[in-house]
Amino acid sequence: MELFWILLFSSACPLTLGQGVYARANAQIVHSGAACNVKDDNISERIYTIKEGDTLVLQCIVKGHPRPQIRWTKTAGSASDKFQETSIYNETLRIEGILRVQGGRYYCKADNGVGVADIKSIRVDVQYLDTPVLTVHQTISDVRGSYYQEKTVFLRCTVNSNPPARFIWKRGNMRIEQSKDNGVDIYEPLYTQGETKVLKLKNLRPKDFADYTCQVSVRNVCSIEDKSVTFRLTNATTPPMIRLSVNDSVVVDPGQDVFLTCEITAGFPPPKVTWSRYPGPLPLSAQVRGQTLILRAVTPTDAGFYNCTAVNNVGNPARKNVNLIVRSKCLYLLPNDEGTDAMGNLTFQITPDSNKDSETIQMGRDLKLSCHADATPQDKVNYTWYKNGAPVFNSDSLILLRSDPDMAPGTSSLEIVDMKFRDLATYSCVANFPGSRVPELRVDVNISQNSVTPPVLSVPPGGQVVSVREGGNAELACLVVDGKPRPPILWSRVEKDVLMSAGKAVVETPDGRLRLKNVSRDMMGLYRCQTAPYNGLNIKRREAQIQLNVQYPPIVDPVFQDVRSRNYQMVTLRCLILRSNPPRLTDIRWFRNGDFIRMPMPDLKETPELKFKLEPASNGSYECRVSNSAGMSTCTFNVSAQPYNAEFYFDTPNPVRIQKGNNYSYNLQWTQKDPEATDRIIGYWVNVRKNKQSLLSKQIDLKGKEPEKGVLLSHTISDLRIPLSYEVRLAPITTYSTGDYISRIIQYSEPYTYPRPSDHVCGFEDDRICGFSQDRSDVFDWTRQNHLTQNPKRSANTGPETDRSGTKEGYYMYIEASRPRVQGDKARLLSPLFNVTSVRGPKGSGRVPYCVSFYYHMKGKHIGTLNVLLRVRSIASVDSVVWMKSGHQGPDWKKAFFDISPSGPFQIVFEGIRGPSFEGDIAIDDVSITIGKCKQGNTVATAGKTVLIGGSRSLPLASWLTAGLASVLLLLHR
């Protein structure tokens, strides 16, 4: 974690104002939990390696003000709560028992509404090793001219693993090496799933009949142990063969018990039998006893393909399928006039002579009667036709079609050719399942010149437009007023791809009345009604359209709004009408705290508006109630002079200070949200609690200084016990009211003690690198190393051999220019943040000068650029280049120093830019930032004035500040 150093006033001044800033969110992903290791893949990609089944813990550390909100996501989908124990909105992402499918790239998005959200990622690589699977295959081929058969056996070992596994073959306890045995061949086949190695036994020999072991290993990655599988090869080894006790297709009635037996006819070792079903799993009531599958009291949902598989890892598995068909009838539920359900599961159609484009029955023309039962299986349904009760047989004038190709599959038709008066009769269609307990179905159709006429569809007067209030019930009527027989009515939406309220494209009603309940505004629109092509004449459909108009109350904006203002200033409240049906408003009323506000009747055509002067007595809840004939909607405004909440600042550098008696103090910092929006803030209430018990409650007096937007306020809380944590609550105070409390937890942490008091220069000798940090917005990072940690394969013609002092043990910071870096890539190293807002320079100057000094090493023919930037923190951070050097600068360390005069809190940024190729390493060492201008012959160490060094060594500067302030006070006194 980045370490920052800040200058604070002495504890005698408990409240200070500083120029803190609103800052965009910044995120960094750190790891914990059971990680095998975390490494950088080609520097540019962070990889978290973890064993399958372990606990994944990723933490997204965020900075920025206000405090950023966090959301975790994952490549190819959200990191949803379905596979983790913590919310995706927590800083910590925790997944217990991680699975291999949960590997991938995880993203942490931090957003606080200031600038662009920050997104960081890390790739999680889940390591695993499954138990291998060993299968045996054999081939027999003729060897011409030798009159014998050559038997070749292939032992195939397959495993799923990450990383790729290493295979070892053994015969008995002896490792098989291809180079030492001409009778074997070990190779990796193409086009296989998982990782596979094949052991080929050529021209099988007596010694080849033995135990074979396939051992797989991932070289103990993540402490994953090796796994193995053993197979005994004998001269009796044979693949499995099976047969079923039933035919390929079995048809049964609902309620019957079904027994399916899979008999093993061959195979050694003895095969193992398993049963499965497609689609879906085996029914919950299924029982497997040995090789028999038992299904008790089957239902239509138990139908499907049942698969018997026998496996002994020799050859291919043996499989047999049986199609189980459970007889069933799909019953149409047709609402009748009484509101009860009448069953109609057998439909009919009367088709006049289609060649003559006729819509009526006429003598001398053909007529077709069709009959269809929705049943399973269709091919098992038997249809029988009767004429006036007598069976119908094929003749010249009556033609029976078992499956009519012009109709839906499974439809039986009776064609009457060249209709005569003798053909006027009552025809009956009977459907049944032969050999089944399912009762037969029957439909009668009376054919006469008066019994069959085309339907006439009509919408009742006034029914073309139906209006209903949202949430009510509606009935759309489309009636068949004439025609025999009268077909059912089919309803659909006119709008393309819009479904009916039941989620279906078409809804059938037998009486032509579509009844809609709990109508919503999305149901508004045009509805189409059509005559069905069945249970009546199969002719051109009759249709009509009905408009459903859904009335709803006005849609207003805002539904709720928090309005803050100073007392005794004018406040304007507006309630916008976005949509309304009907659009005409009937009433507008304003209320305060539930009481009606008497005022002139507002213009119903104008936007409702209320203006008034806010006073302490008029704070409260205001409502604008807007009505039309369908109902009422409300805009609610919470109007108050109460100040907005304070905003805790979580990025305070080193807020903890050690006190006597095992105590510590905490520098609490915050900003005030919109301080100008309400009455002047005169102070704050601060409350410190432990286990919900108040330990301290006091008022912080601002002493006439008003908070400014984006400016930090500070207060030191003393006498806290090491190492306890506390809850701190803070609320702003105005002349008339107190704001709401906000709460945070403050925790004890060890204050920064590096470097030691004797140090004045940052030589990067400690891995905390003096509080420097990597810039998270650059392309790559600076690296800390010394001669002993150098990569032995590094580029020889670039980079330093030792640190600036010439010792091999001394450390320095450098940028690595080798691949995958490309020209122009930038790495930035940030100094701690220095707070100088309250410091004034000597002799009345407005700014304090600082001397920046460091050593640099720029050797190589591809050296890019080293920039030193001054980053001044304000409402937005501003970077400016204060020193720059490019190209090869020789083989030695060189010194640089320059003056700066920052206008506020600042950081020094070392920016290394990669040159055109790999011989371009740049290094820095012995960095110092001291108060005062650089002197000629400047030495890096200037006793008593180094700012950069340590939290405990800030006393020289604090003494300088105290002396300066004392001098000013003395002059004022005189």
C-alpha positions, 0 to 999 in steps of 0.5 A: 500500500502506498505510504504518504507523509503529511505535515501537521500542526501540533496537537495544541491546534486540534482543528485545521483547514487544508486544501484537500480536493475531490479526486476521481476514483482510483482502484488497485486489486490485491490478493490474499487467501489460499493463492499458490502464487501471484506473478506478472505474465510478461509484466503487463498482466497480473495472474493469481494462481489458485488450486481448485477447491481453495478460497479465492479472496481478492480485495479492491483497495480504492482511493478518491473523494468522495469514497468510491463505490465498488462493483466486481465483474468477470469476463463473459458475465457478471461475478454474480452472487450465485457463486460467491459468498460476498456481495459484488459491491463489497471491497472484498470478493470471496469465493469459497471452493473455487471451481475451474469454470470460475477462472478468468479475468476479474474486474474491479470498477470504482466510481465516485462520480468525479471524473471517469470510473477506474477499472482494474483487473487480475486474471485468476488461473485455477489449477487442477488435476483430475484422475486420469481415464485409461481405455484399451483398444485393439486391432487385428490385421493380416500380415501378408506372406507370413500367414499370421495375424498381428494383434496391436493394443492401444492404451489411451490415457486421458486427463483434464488438468491445468497446467498441462500434465506430464505422463509416465507409463509403467508396466508393473513397477517398471517405467516404460521407455520407448527407446529401450523397448522396440515393442512399444510406441508412446505418442500424443494423438491429434484431435482429442479432448483433454490431454492424451498419451497413447501407449501402443503395444505392437504385435502383442507379446506374452510379456505384454499381458501385465498391469499398466499404470498411467501416472499424471503429474503437474509437478506439484503446482499448488501442492497438487499430488500426482494421480494414476490409474491402473489396468490389467491386460489379459488375453481375455480382455474384450469390449462390452456387448449388451441387449435390451429386454424390450423393443426400440420403442415402448408404448404404455398407458399412464399409471403403468409400471415399466421395467427396462433390462440391459443384459450384458452379453460380453465384456471383460473386465465385467462392464458397469451399466448406467442408465440415463435419459434424454431430454432431462435426468431420470425421473425422481421415482426411477429405481435402478436395480442391477441392470434393470431400470424400474419406472413406477406409475409412469406419467406423460412427463416420464416419456423420452429416450432411455439410454443403457451404457455399458463401460469397462474401458475396453473399446468403445462403450456399448449403448442401446436406446429405447423410446418410451412413449406414454399415451396422453391426450392434450385437452383444450380447455375452452371457457363456456358462457357459464364460466366453467371449463368444457373439454374439446380435445378432438377438432374437426374441419369442413373444407368446401371444394378448394378447387372451385374457391367455394365457401358453401356446400354445393351439390356436384362439388367435392367436400372434405371432412377432417378430424384431428386428435392432439395426442401422444404418440400421433402414429398410434391414434386410430381413426374410424369414420361413420355415416349415420352410424354405419362404418365408412369404407373407401369407395368411388364417392368416399375416400378415407385418408389416414394421414392427410398431407394437406393438414396437420400431421396426424389428421384423418380426412374423409373426402366426399367426391361429387357430392350428391343428395345421398351424401347429406348425413351425419358423419362421425369421427372416432379416435382411439388408442388400440389396446389402451385404457384411454377412452375413445373420443368422438365428434359428430358433424351434420352435413346438410344444405342448411346446417353449414353456412359461412360465419359472420363476425361482428363487433358490438356497437361501441365495442370498437374502442374499449377504455379501462383504468389501469389495474381494472378488468376489461372485456373485448367482444368479437361475436359470430352472429351468423354461420353454422357451425360457429367456430371459436375466436382467436385473439392476437396483438396487431403490433408485430412481435407483441405477445398477449398478456398470457405470454402467448402469441394467440389466445382462443375463446369459444364465445368470442369474448376476451377477458383481461384482468388487472390491465396494465398500460403495456396492454394498451393497443390494437387487438385482432380477432379471427375465426379459427380454421377448425370446428367450423368451415375451413375457409378464409378467416373473418377478422376484426380489430378492437382498440384497448385504451388503458387510462392511468394517472399522470406520470410525474417528475420528480417522484421525490426530491431533496431540496436544501436552501438557506433560511429566508430565501425563495424556494421554487418547487416544480412538478413536471407532468411527463405523460397522462391518459387521459391527458386532461388534468382535473385537479392540482393541490399542494400540501405541507406536512399533510396540510392543504396549502390554500392558494388560488386555483392553478392553471391546469394547462401549466406546469404545477409550481409553488414559490415561497420564502423558506423559514425555520417553521416552513421546513418540512415535506411538500406534496404536489398531488396531480389528478386526472379522471384515472387517478392521482400521482404525487411529487414529494419534496423534502424542503429543509435548511438542514446542511448536507452530510459531511464527507469523510476523507479516507486517503489521509496519509499516516493519520496515526500518531503515538502518544504516551501511555499506550495511546494514539491520536487519529487525524480525522479529515473530511469535506463538507458537501455543498456548504453554500447550499444551506445556512452557514455552518458554524461547527460540527458535532463529533462523537466517538463510540466503542461497542455502541457506547459513547466515549466522547461527544464534543462540538468543534468550533470553526471560529468563524471560518466557513467550510469551502467546497472541496477543502479538507477539514481536520480534527485530531482525536486523542487518547485512543487506546492501542490497538483498539478501533473506534466508531466516529460519528460526525454531523454539521451544525448551523445556526438553526439546525444540525445535520445528519450524522455520518459514521466510519470506523477508525483503526490503529495502524503502525505509523511510518518509521522508515527511514531511520532518524539518521537517514536524510536520503531515500536510497530505496534500501527498504521494500517500503521505498520511503513512501514512494508509490507506483502510479496506477494510470501508467503502462508499467512500473518501476522496479526495485533491485540491486546487483544481487537481484539482477536478472542474469539474462538481462541486457548487458549494454544498459542499466547500472551494475551497482547502486550510486554508492558503488555497493552490490548490496545497495538498491535503486529503482529502474525501468526495464526496457525489454519486451513486452515494453514498446516505444513510448511506454511510460512508468511513473513513480510518485513521491509521498504527498507533502502538505504545505498549504499553511507554510509561508516562505521566508522574507515575506514570500508567498511560497516555500522553495524546495530543493529536489536532488537525485542521481540518475543512470542512463546508459544504452543506445536506446535510452528514452527519456527521464522526466521529473514532474511536479504534481500540485494537488488542487481541485484537479491535480496539475502536472508540470515538467520541471526537469528532463533528460533524454538519450545515452548519458554515459556509463556512470551515475550522474547527479541532478538538482533543481528548485521548486516552489509549489502552490499547494500540496505536491508530489514529485513524479519520476516518469521513465519513457521507453526508447526505441529498443531494449537497450534503454534501462533508466535508473534513479537513486538517492532522492532527497527533497529539502526545504530551501533553495539548492546551494551550489555544490549541493550535497544530497544530505542536508542535515535537519532540512530533509522533508522526505524522510520519515514520519518521526523526523518531521520535527525539524520542519515543525520546529521551523514552522513554529519559529516562523509563526512565533516571529509573526506573532511577536511582530504583531504584538510590537 
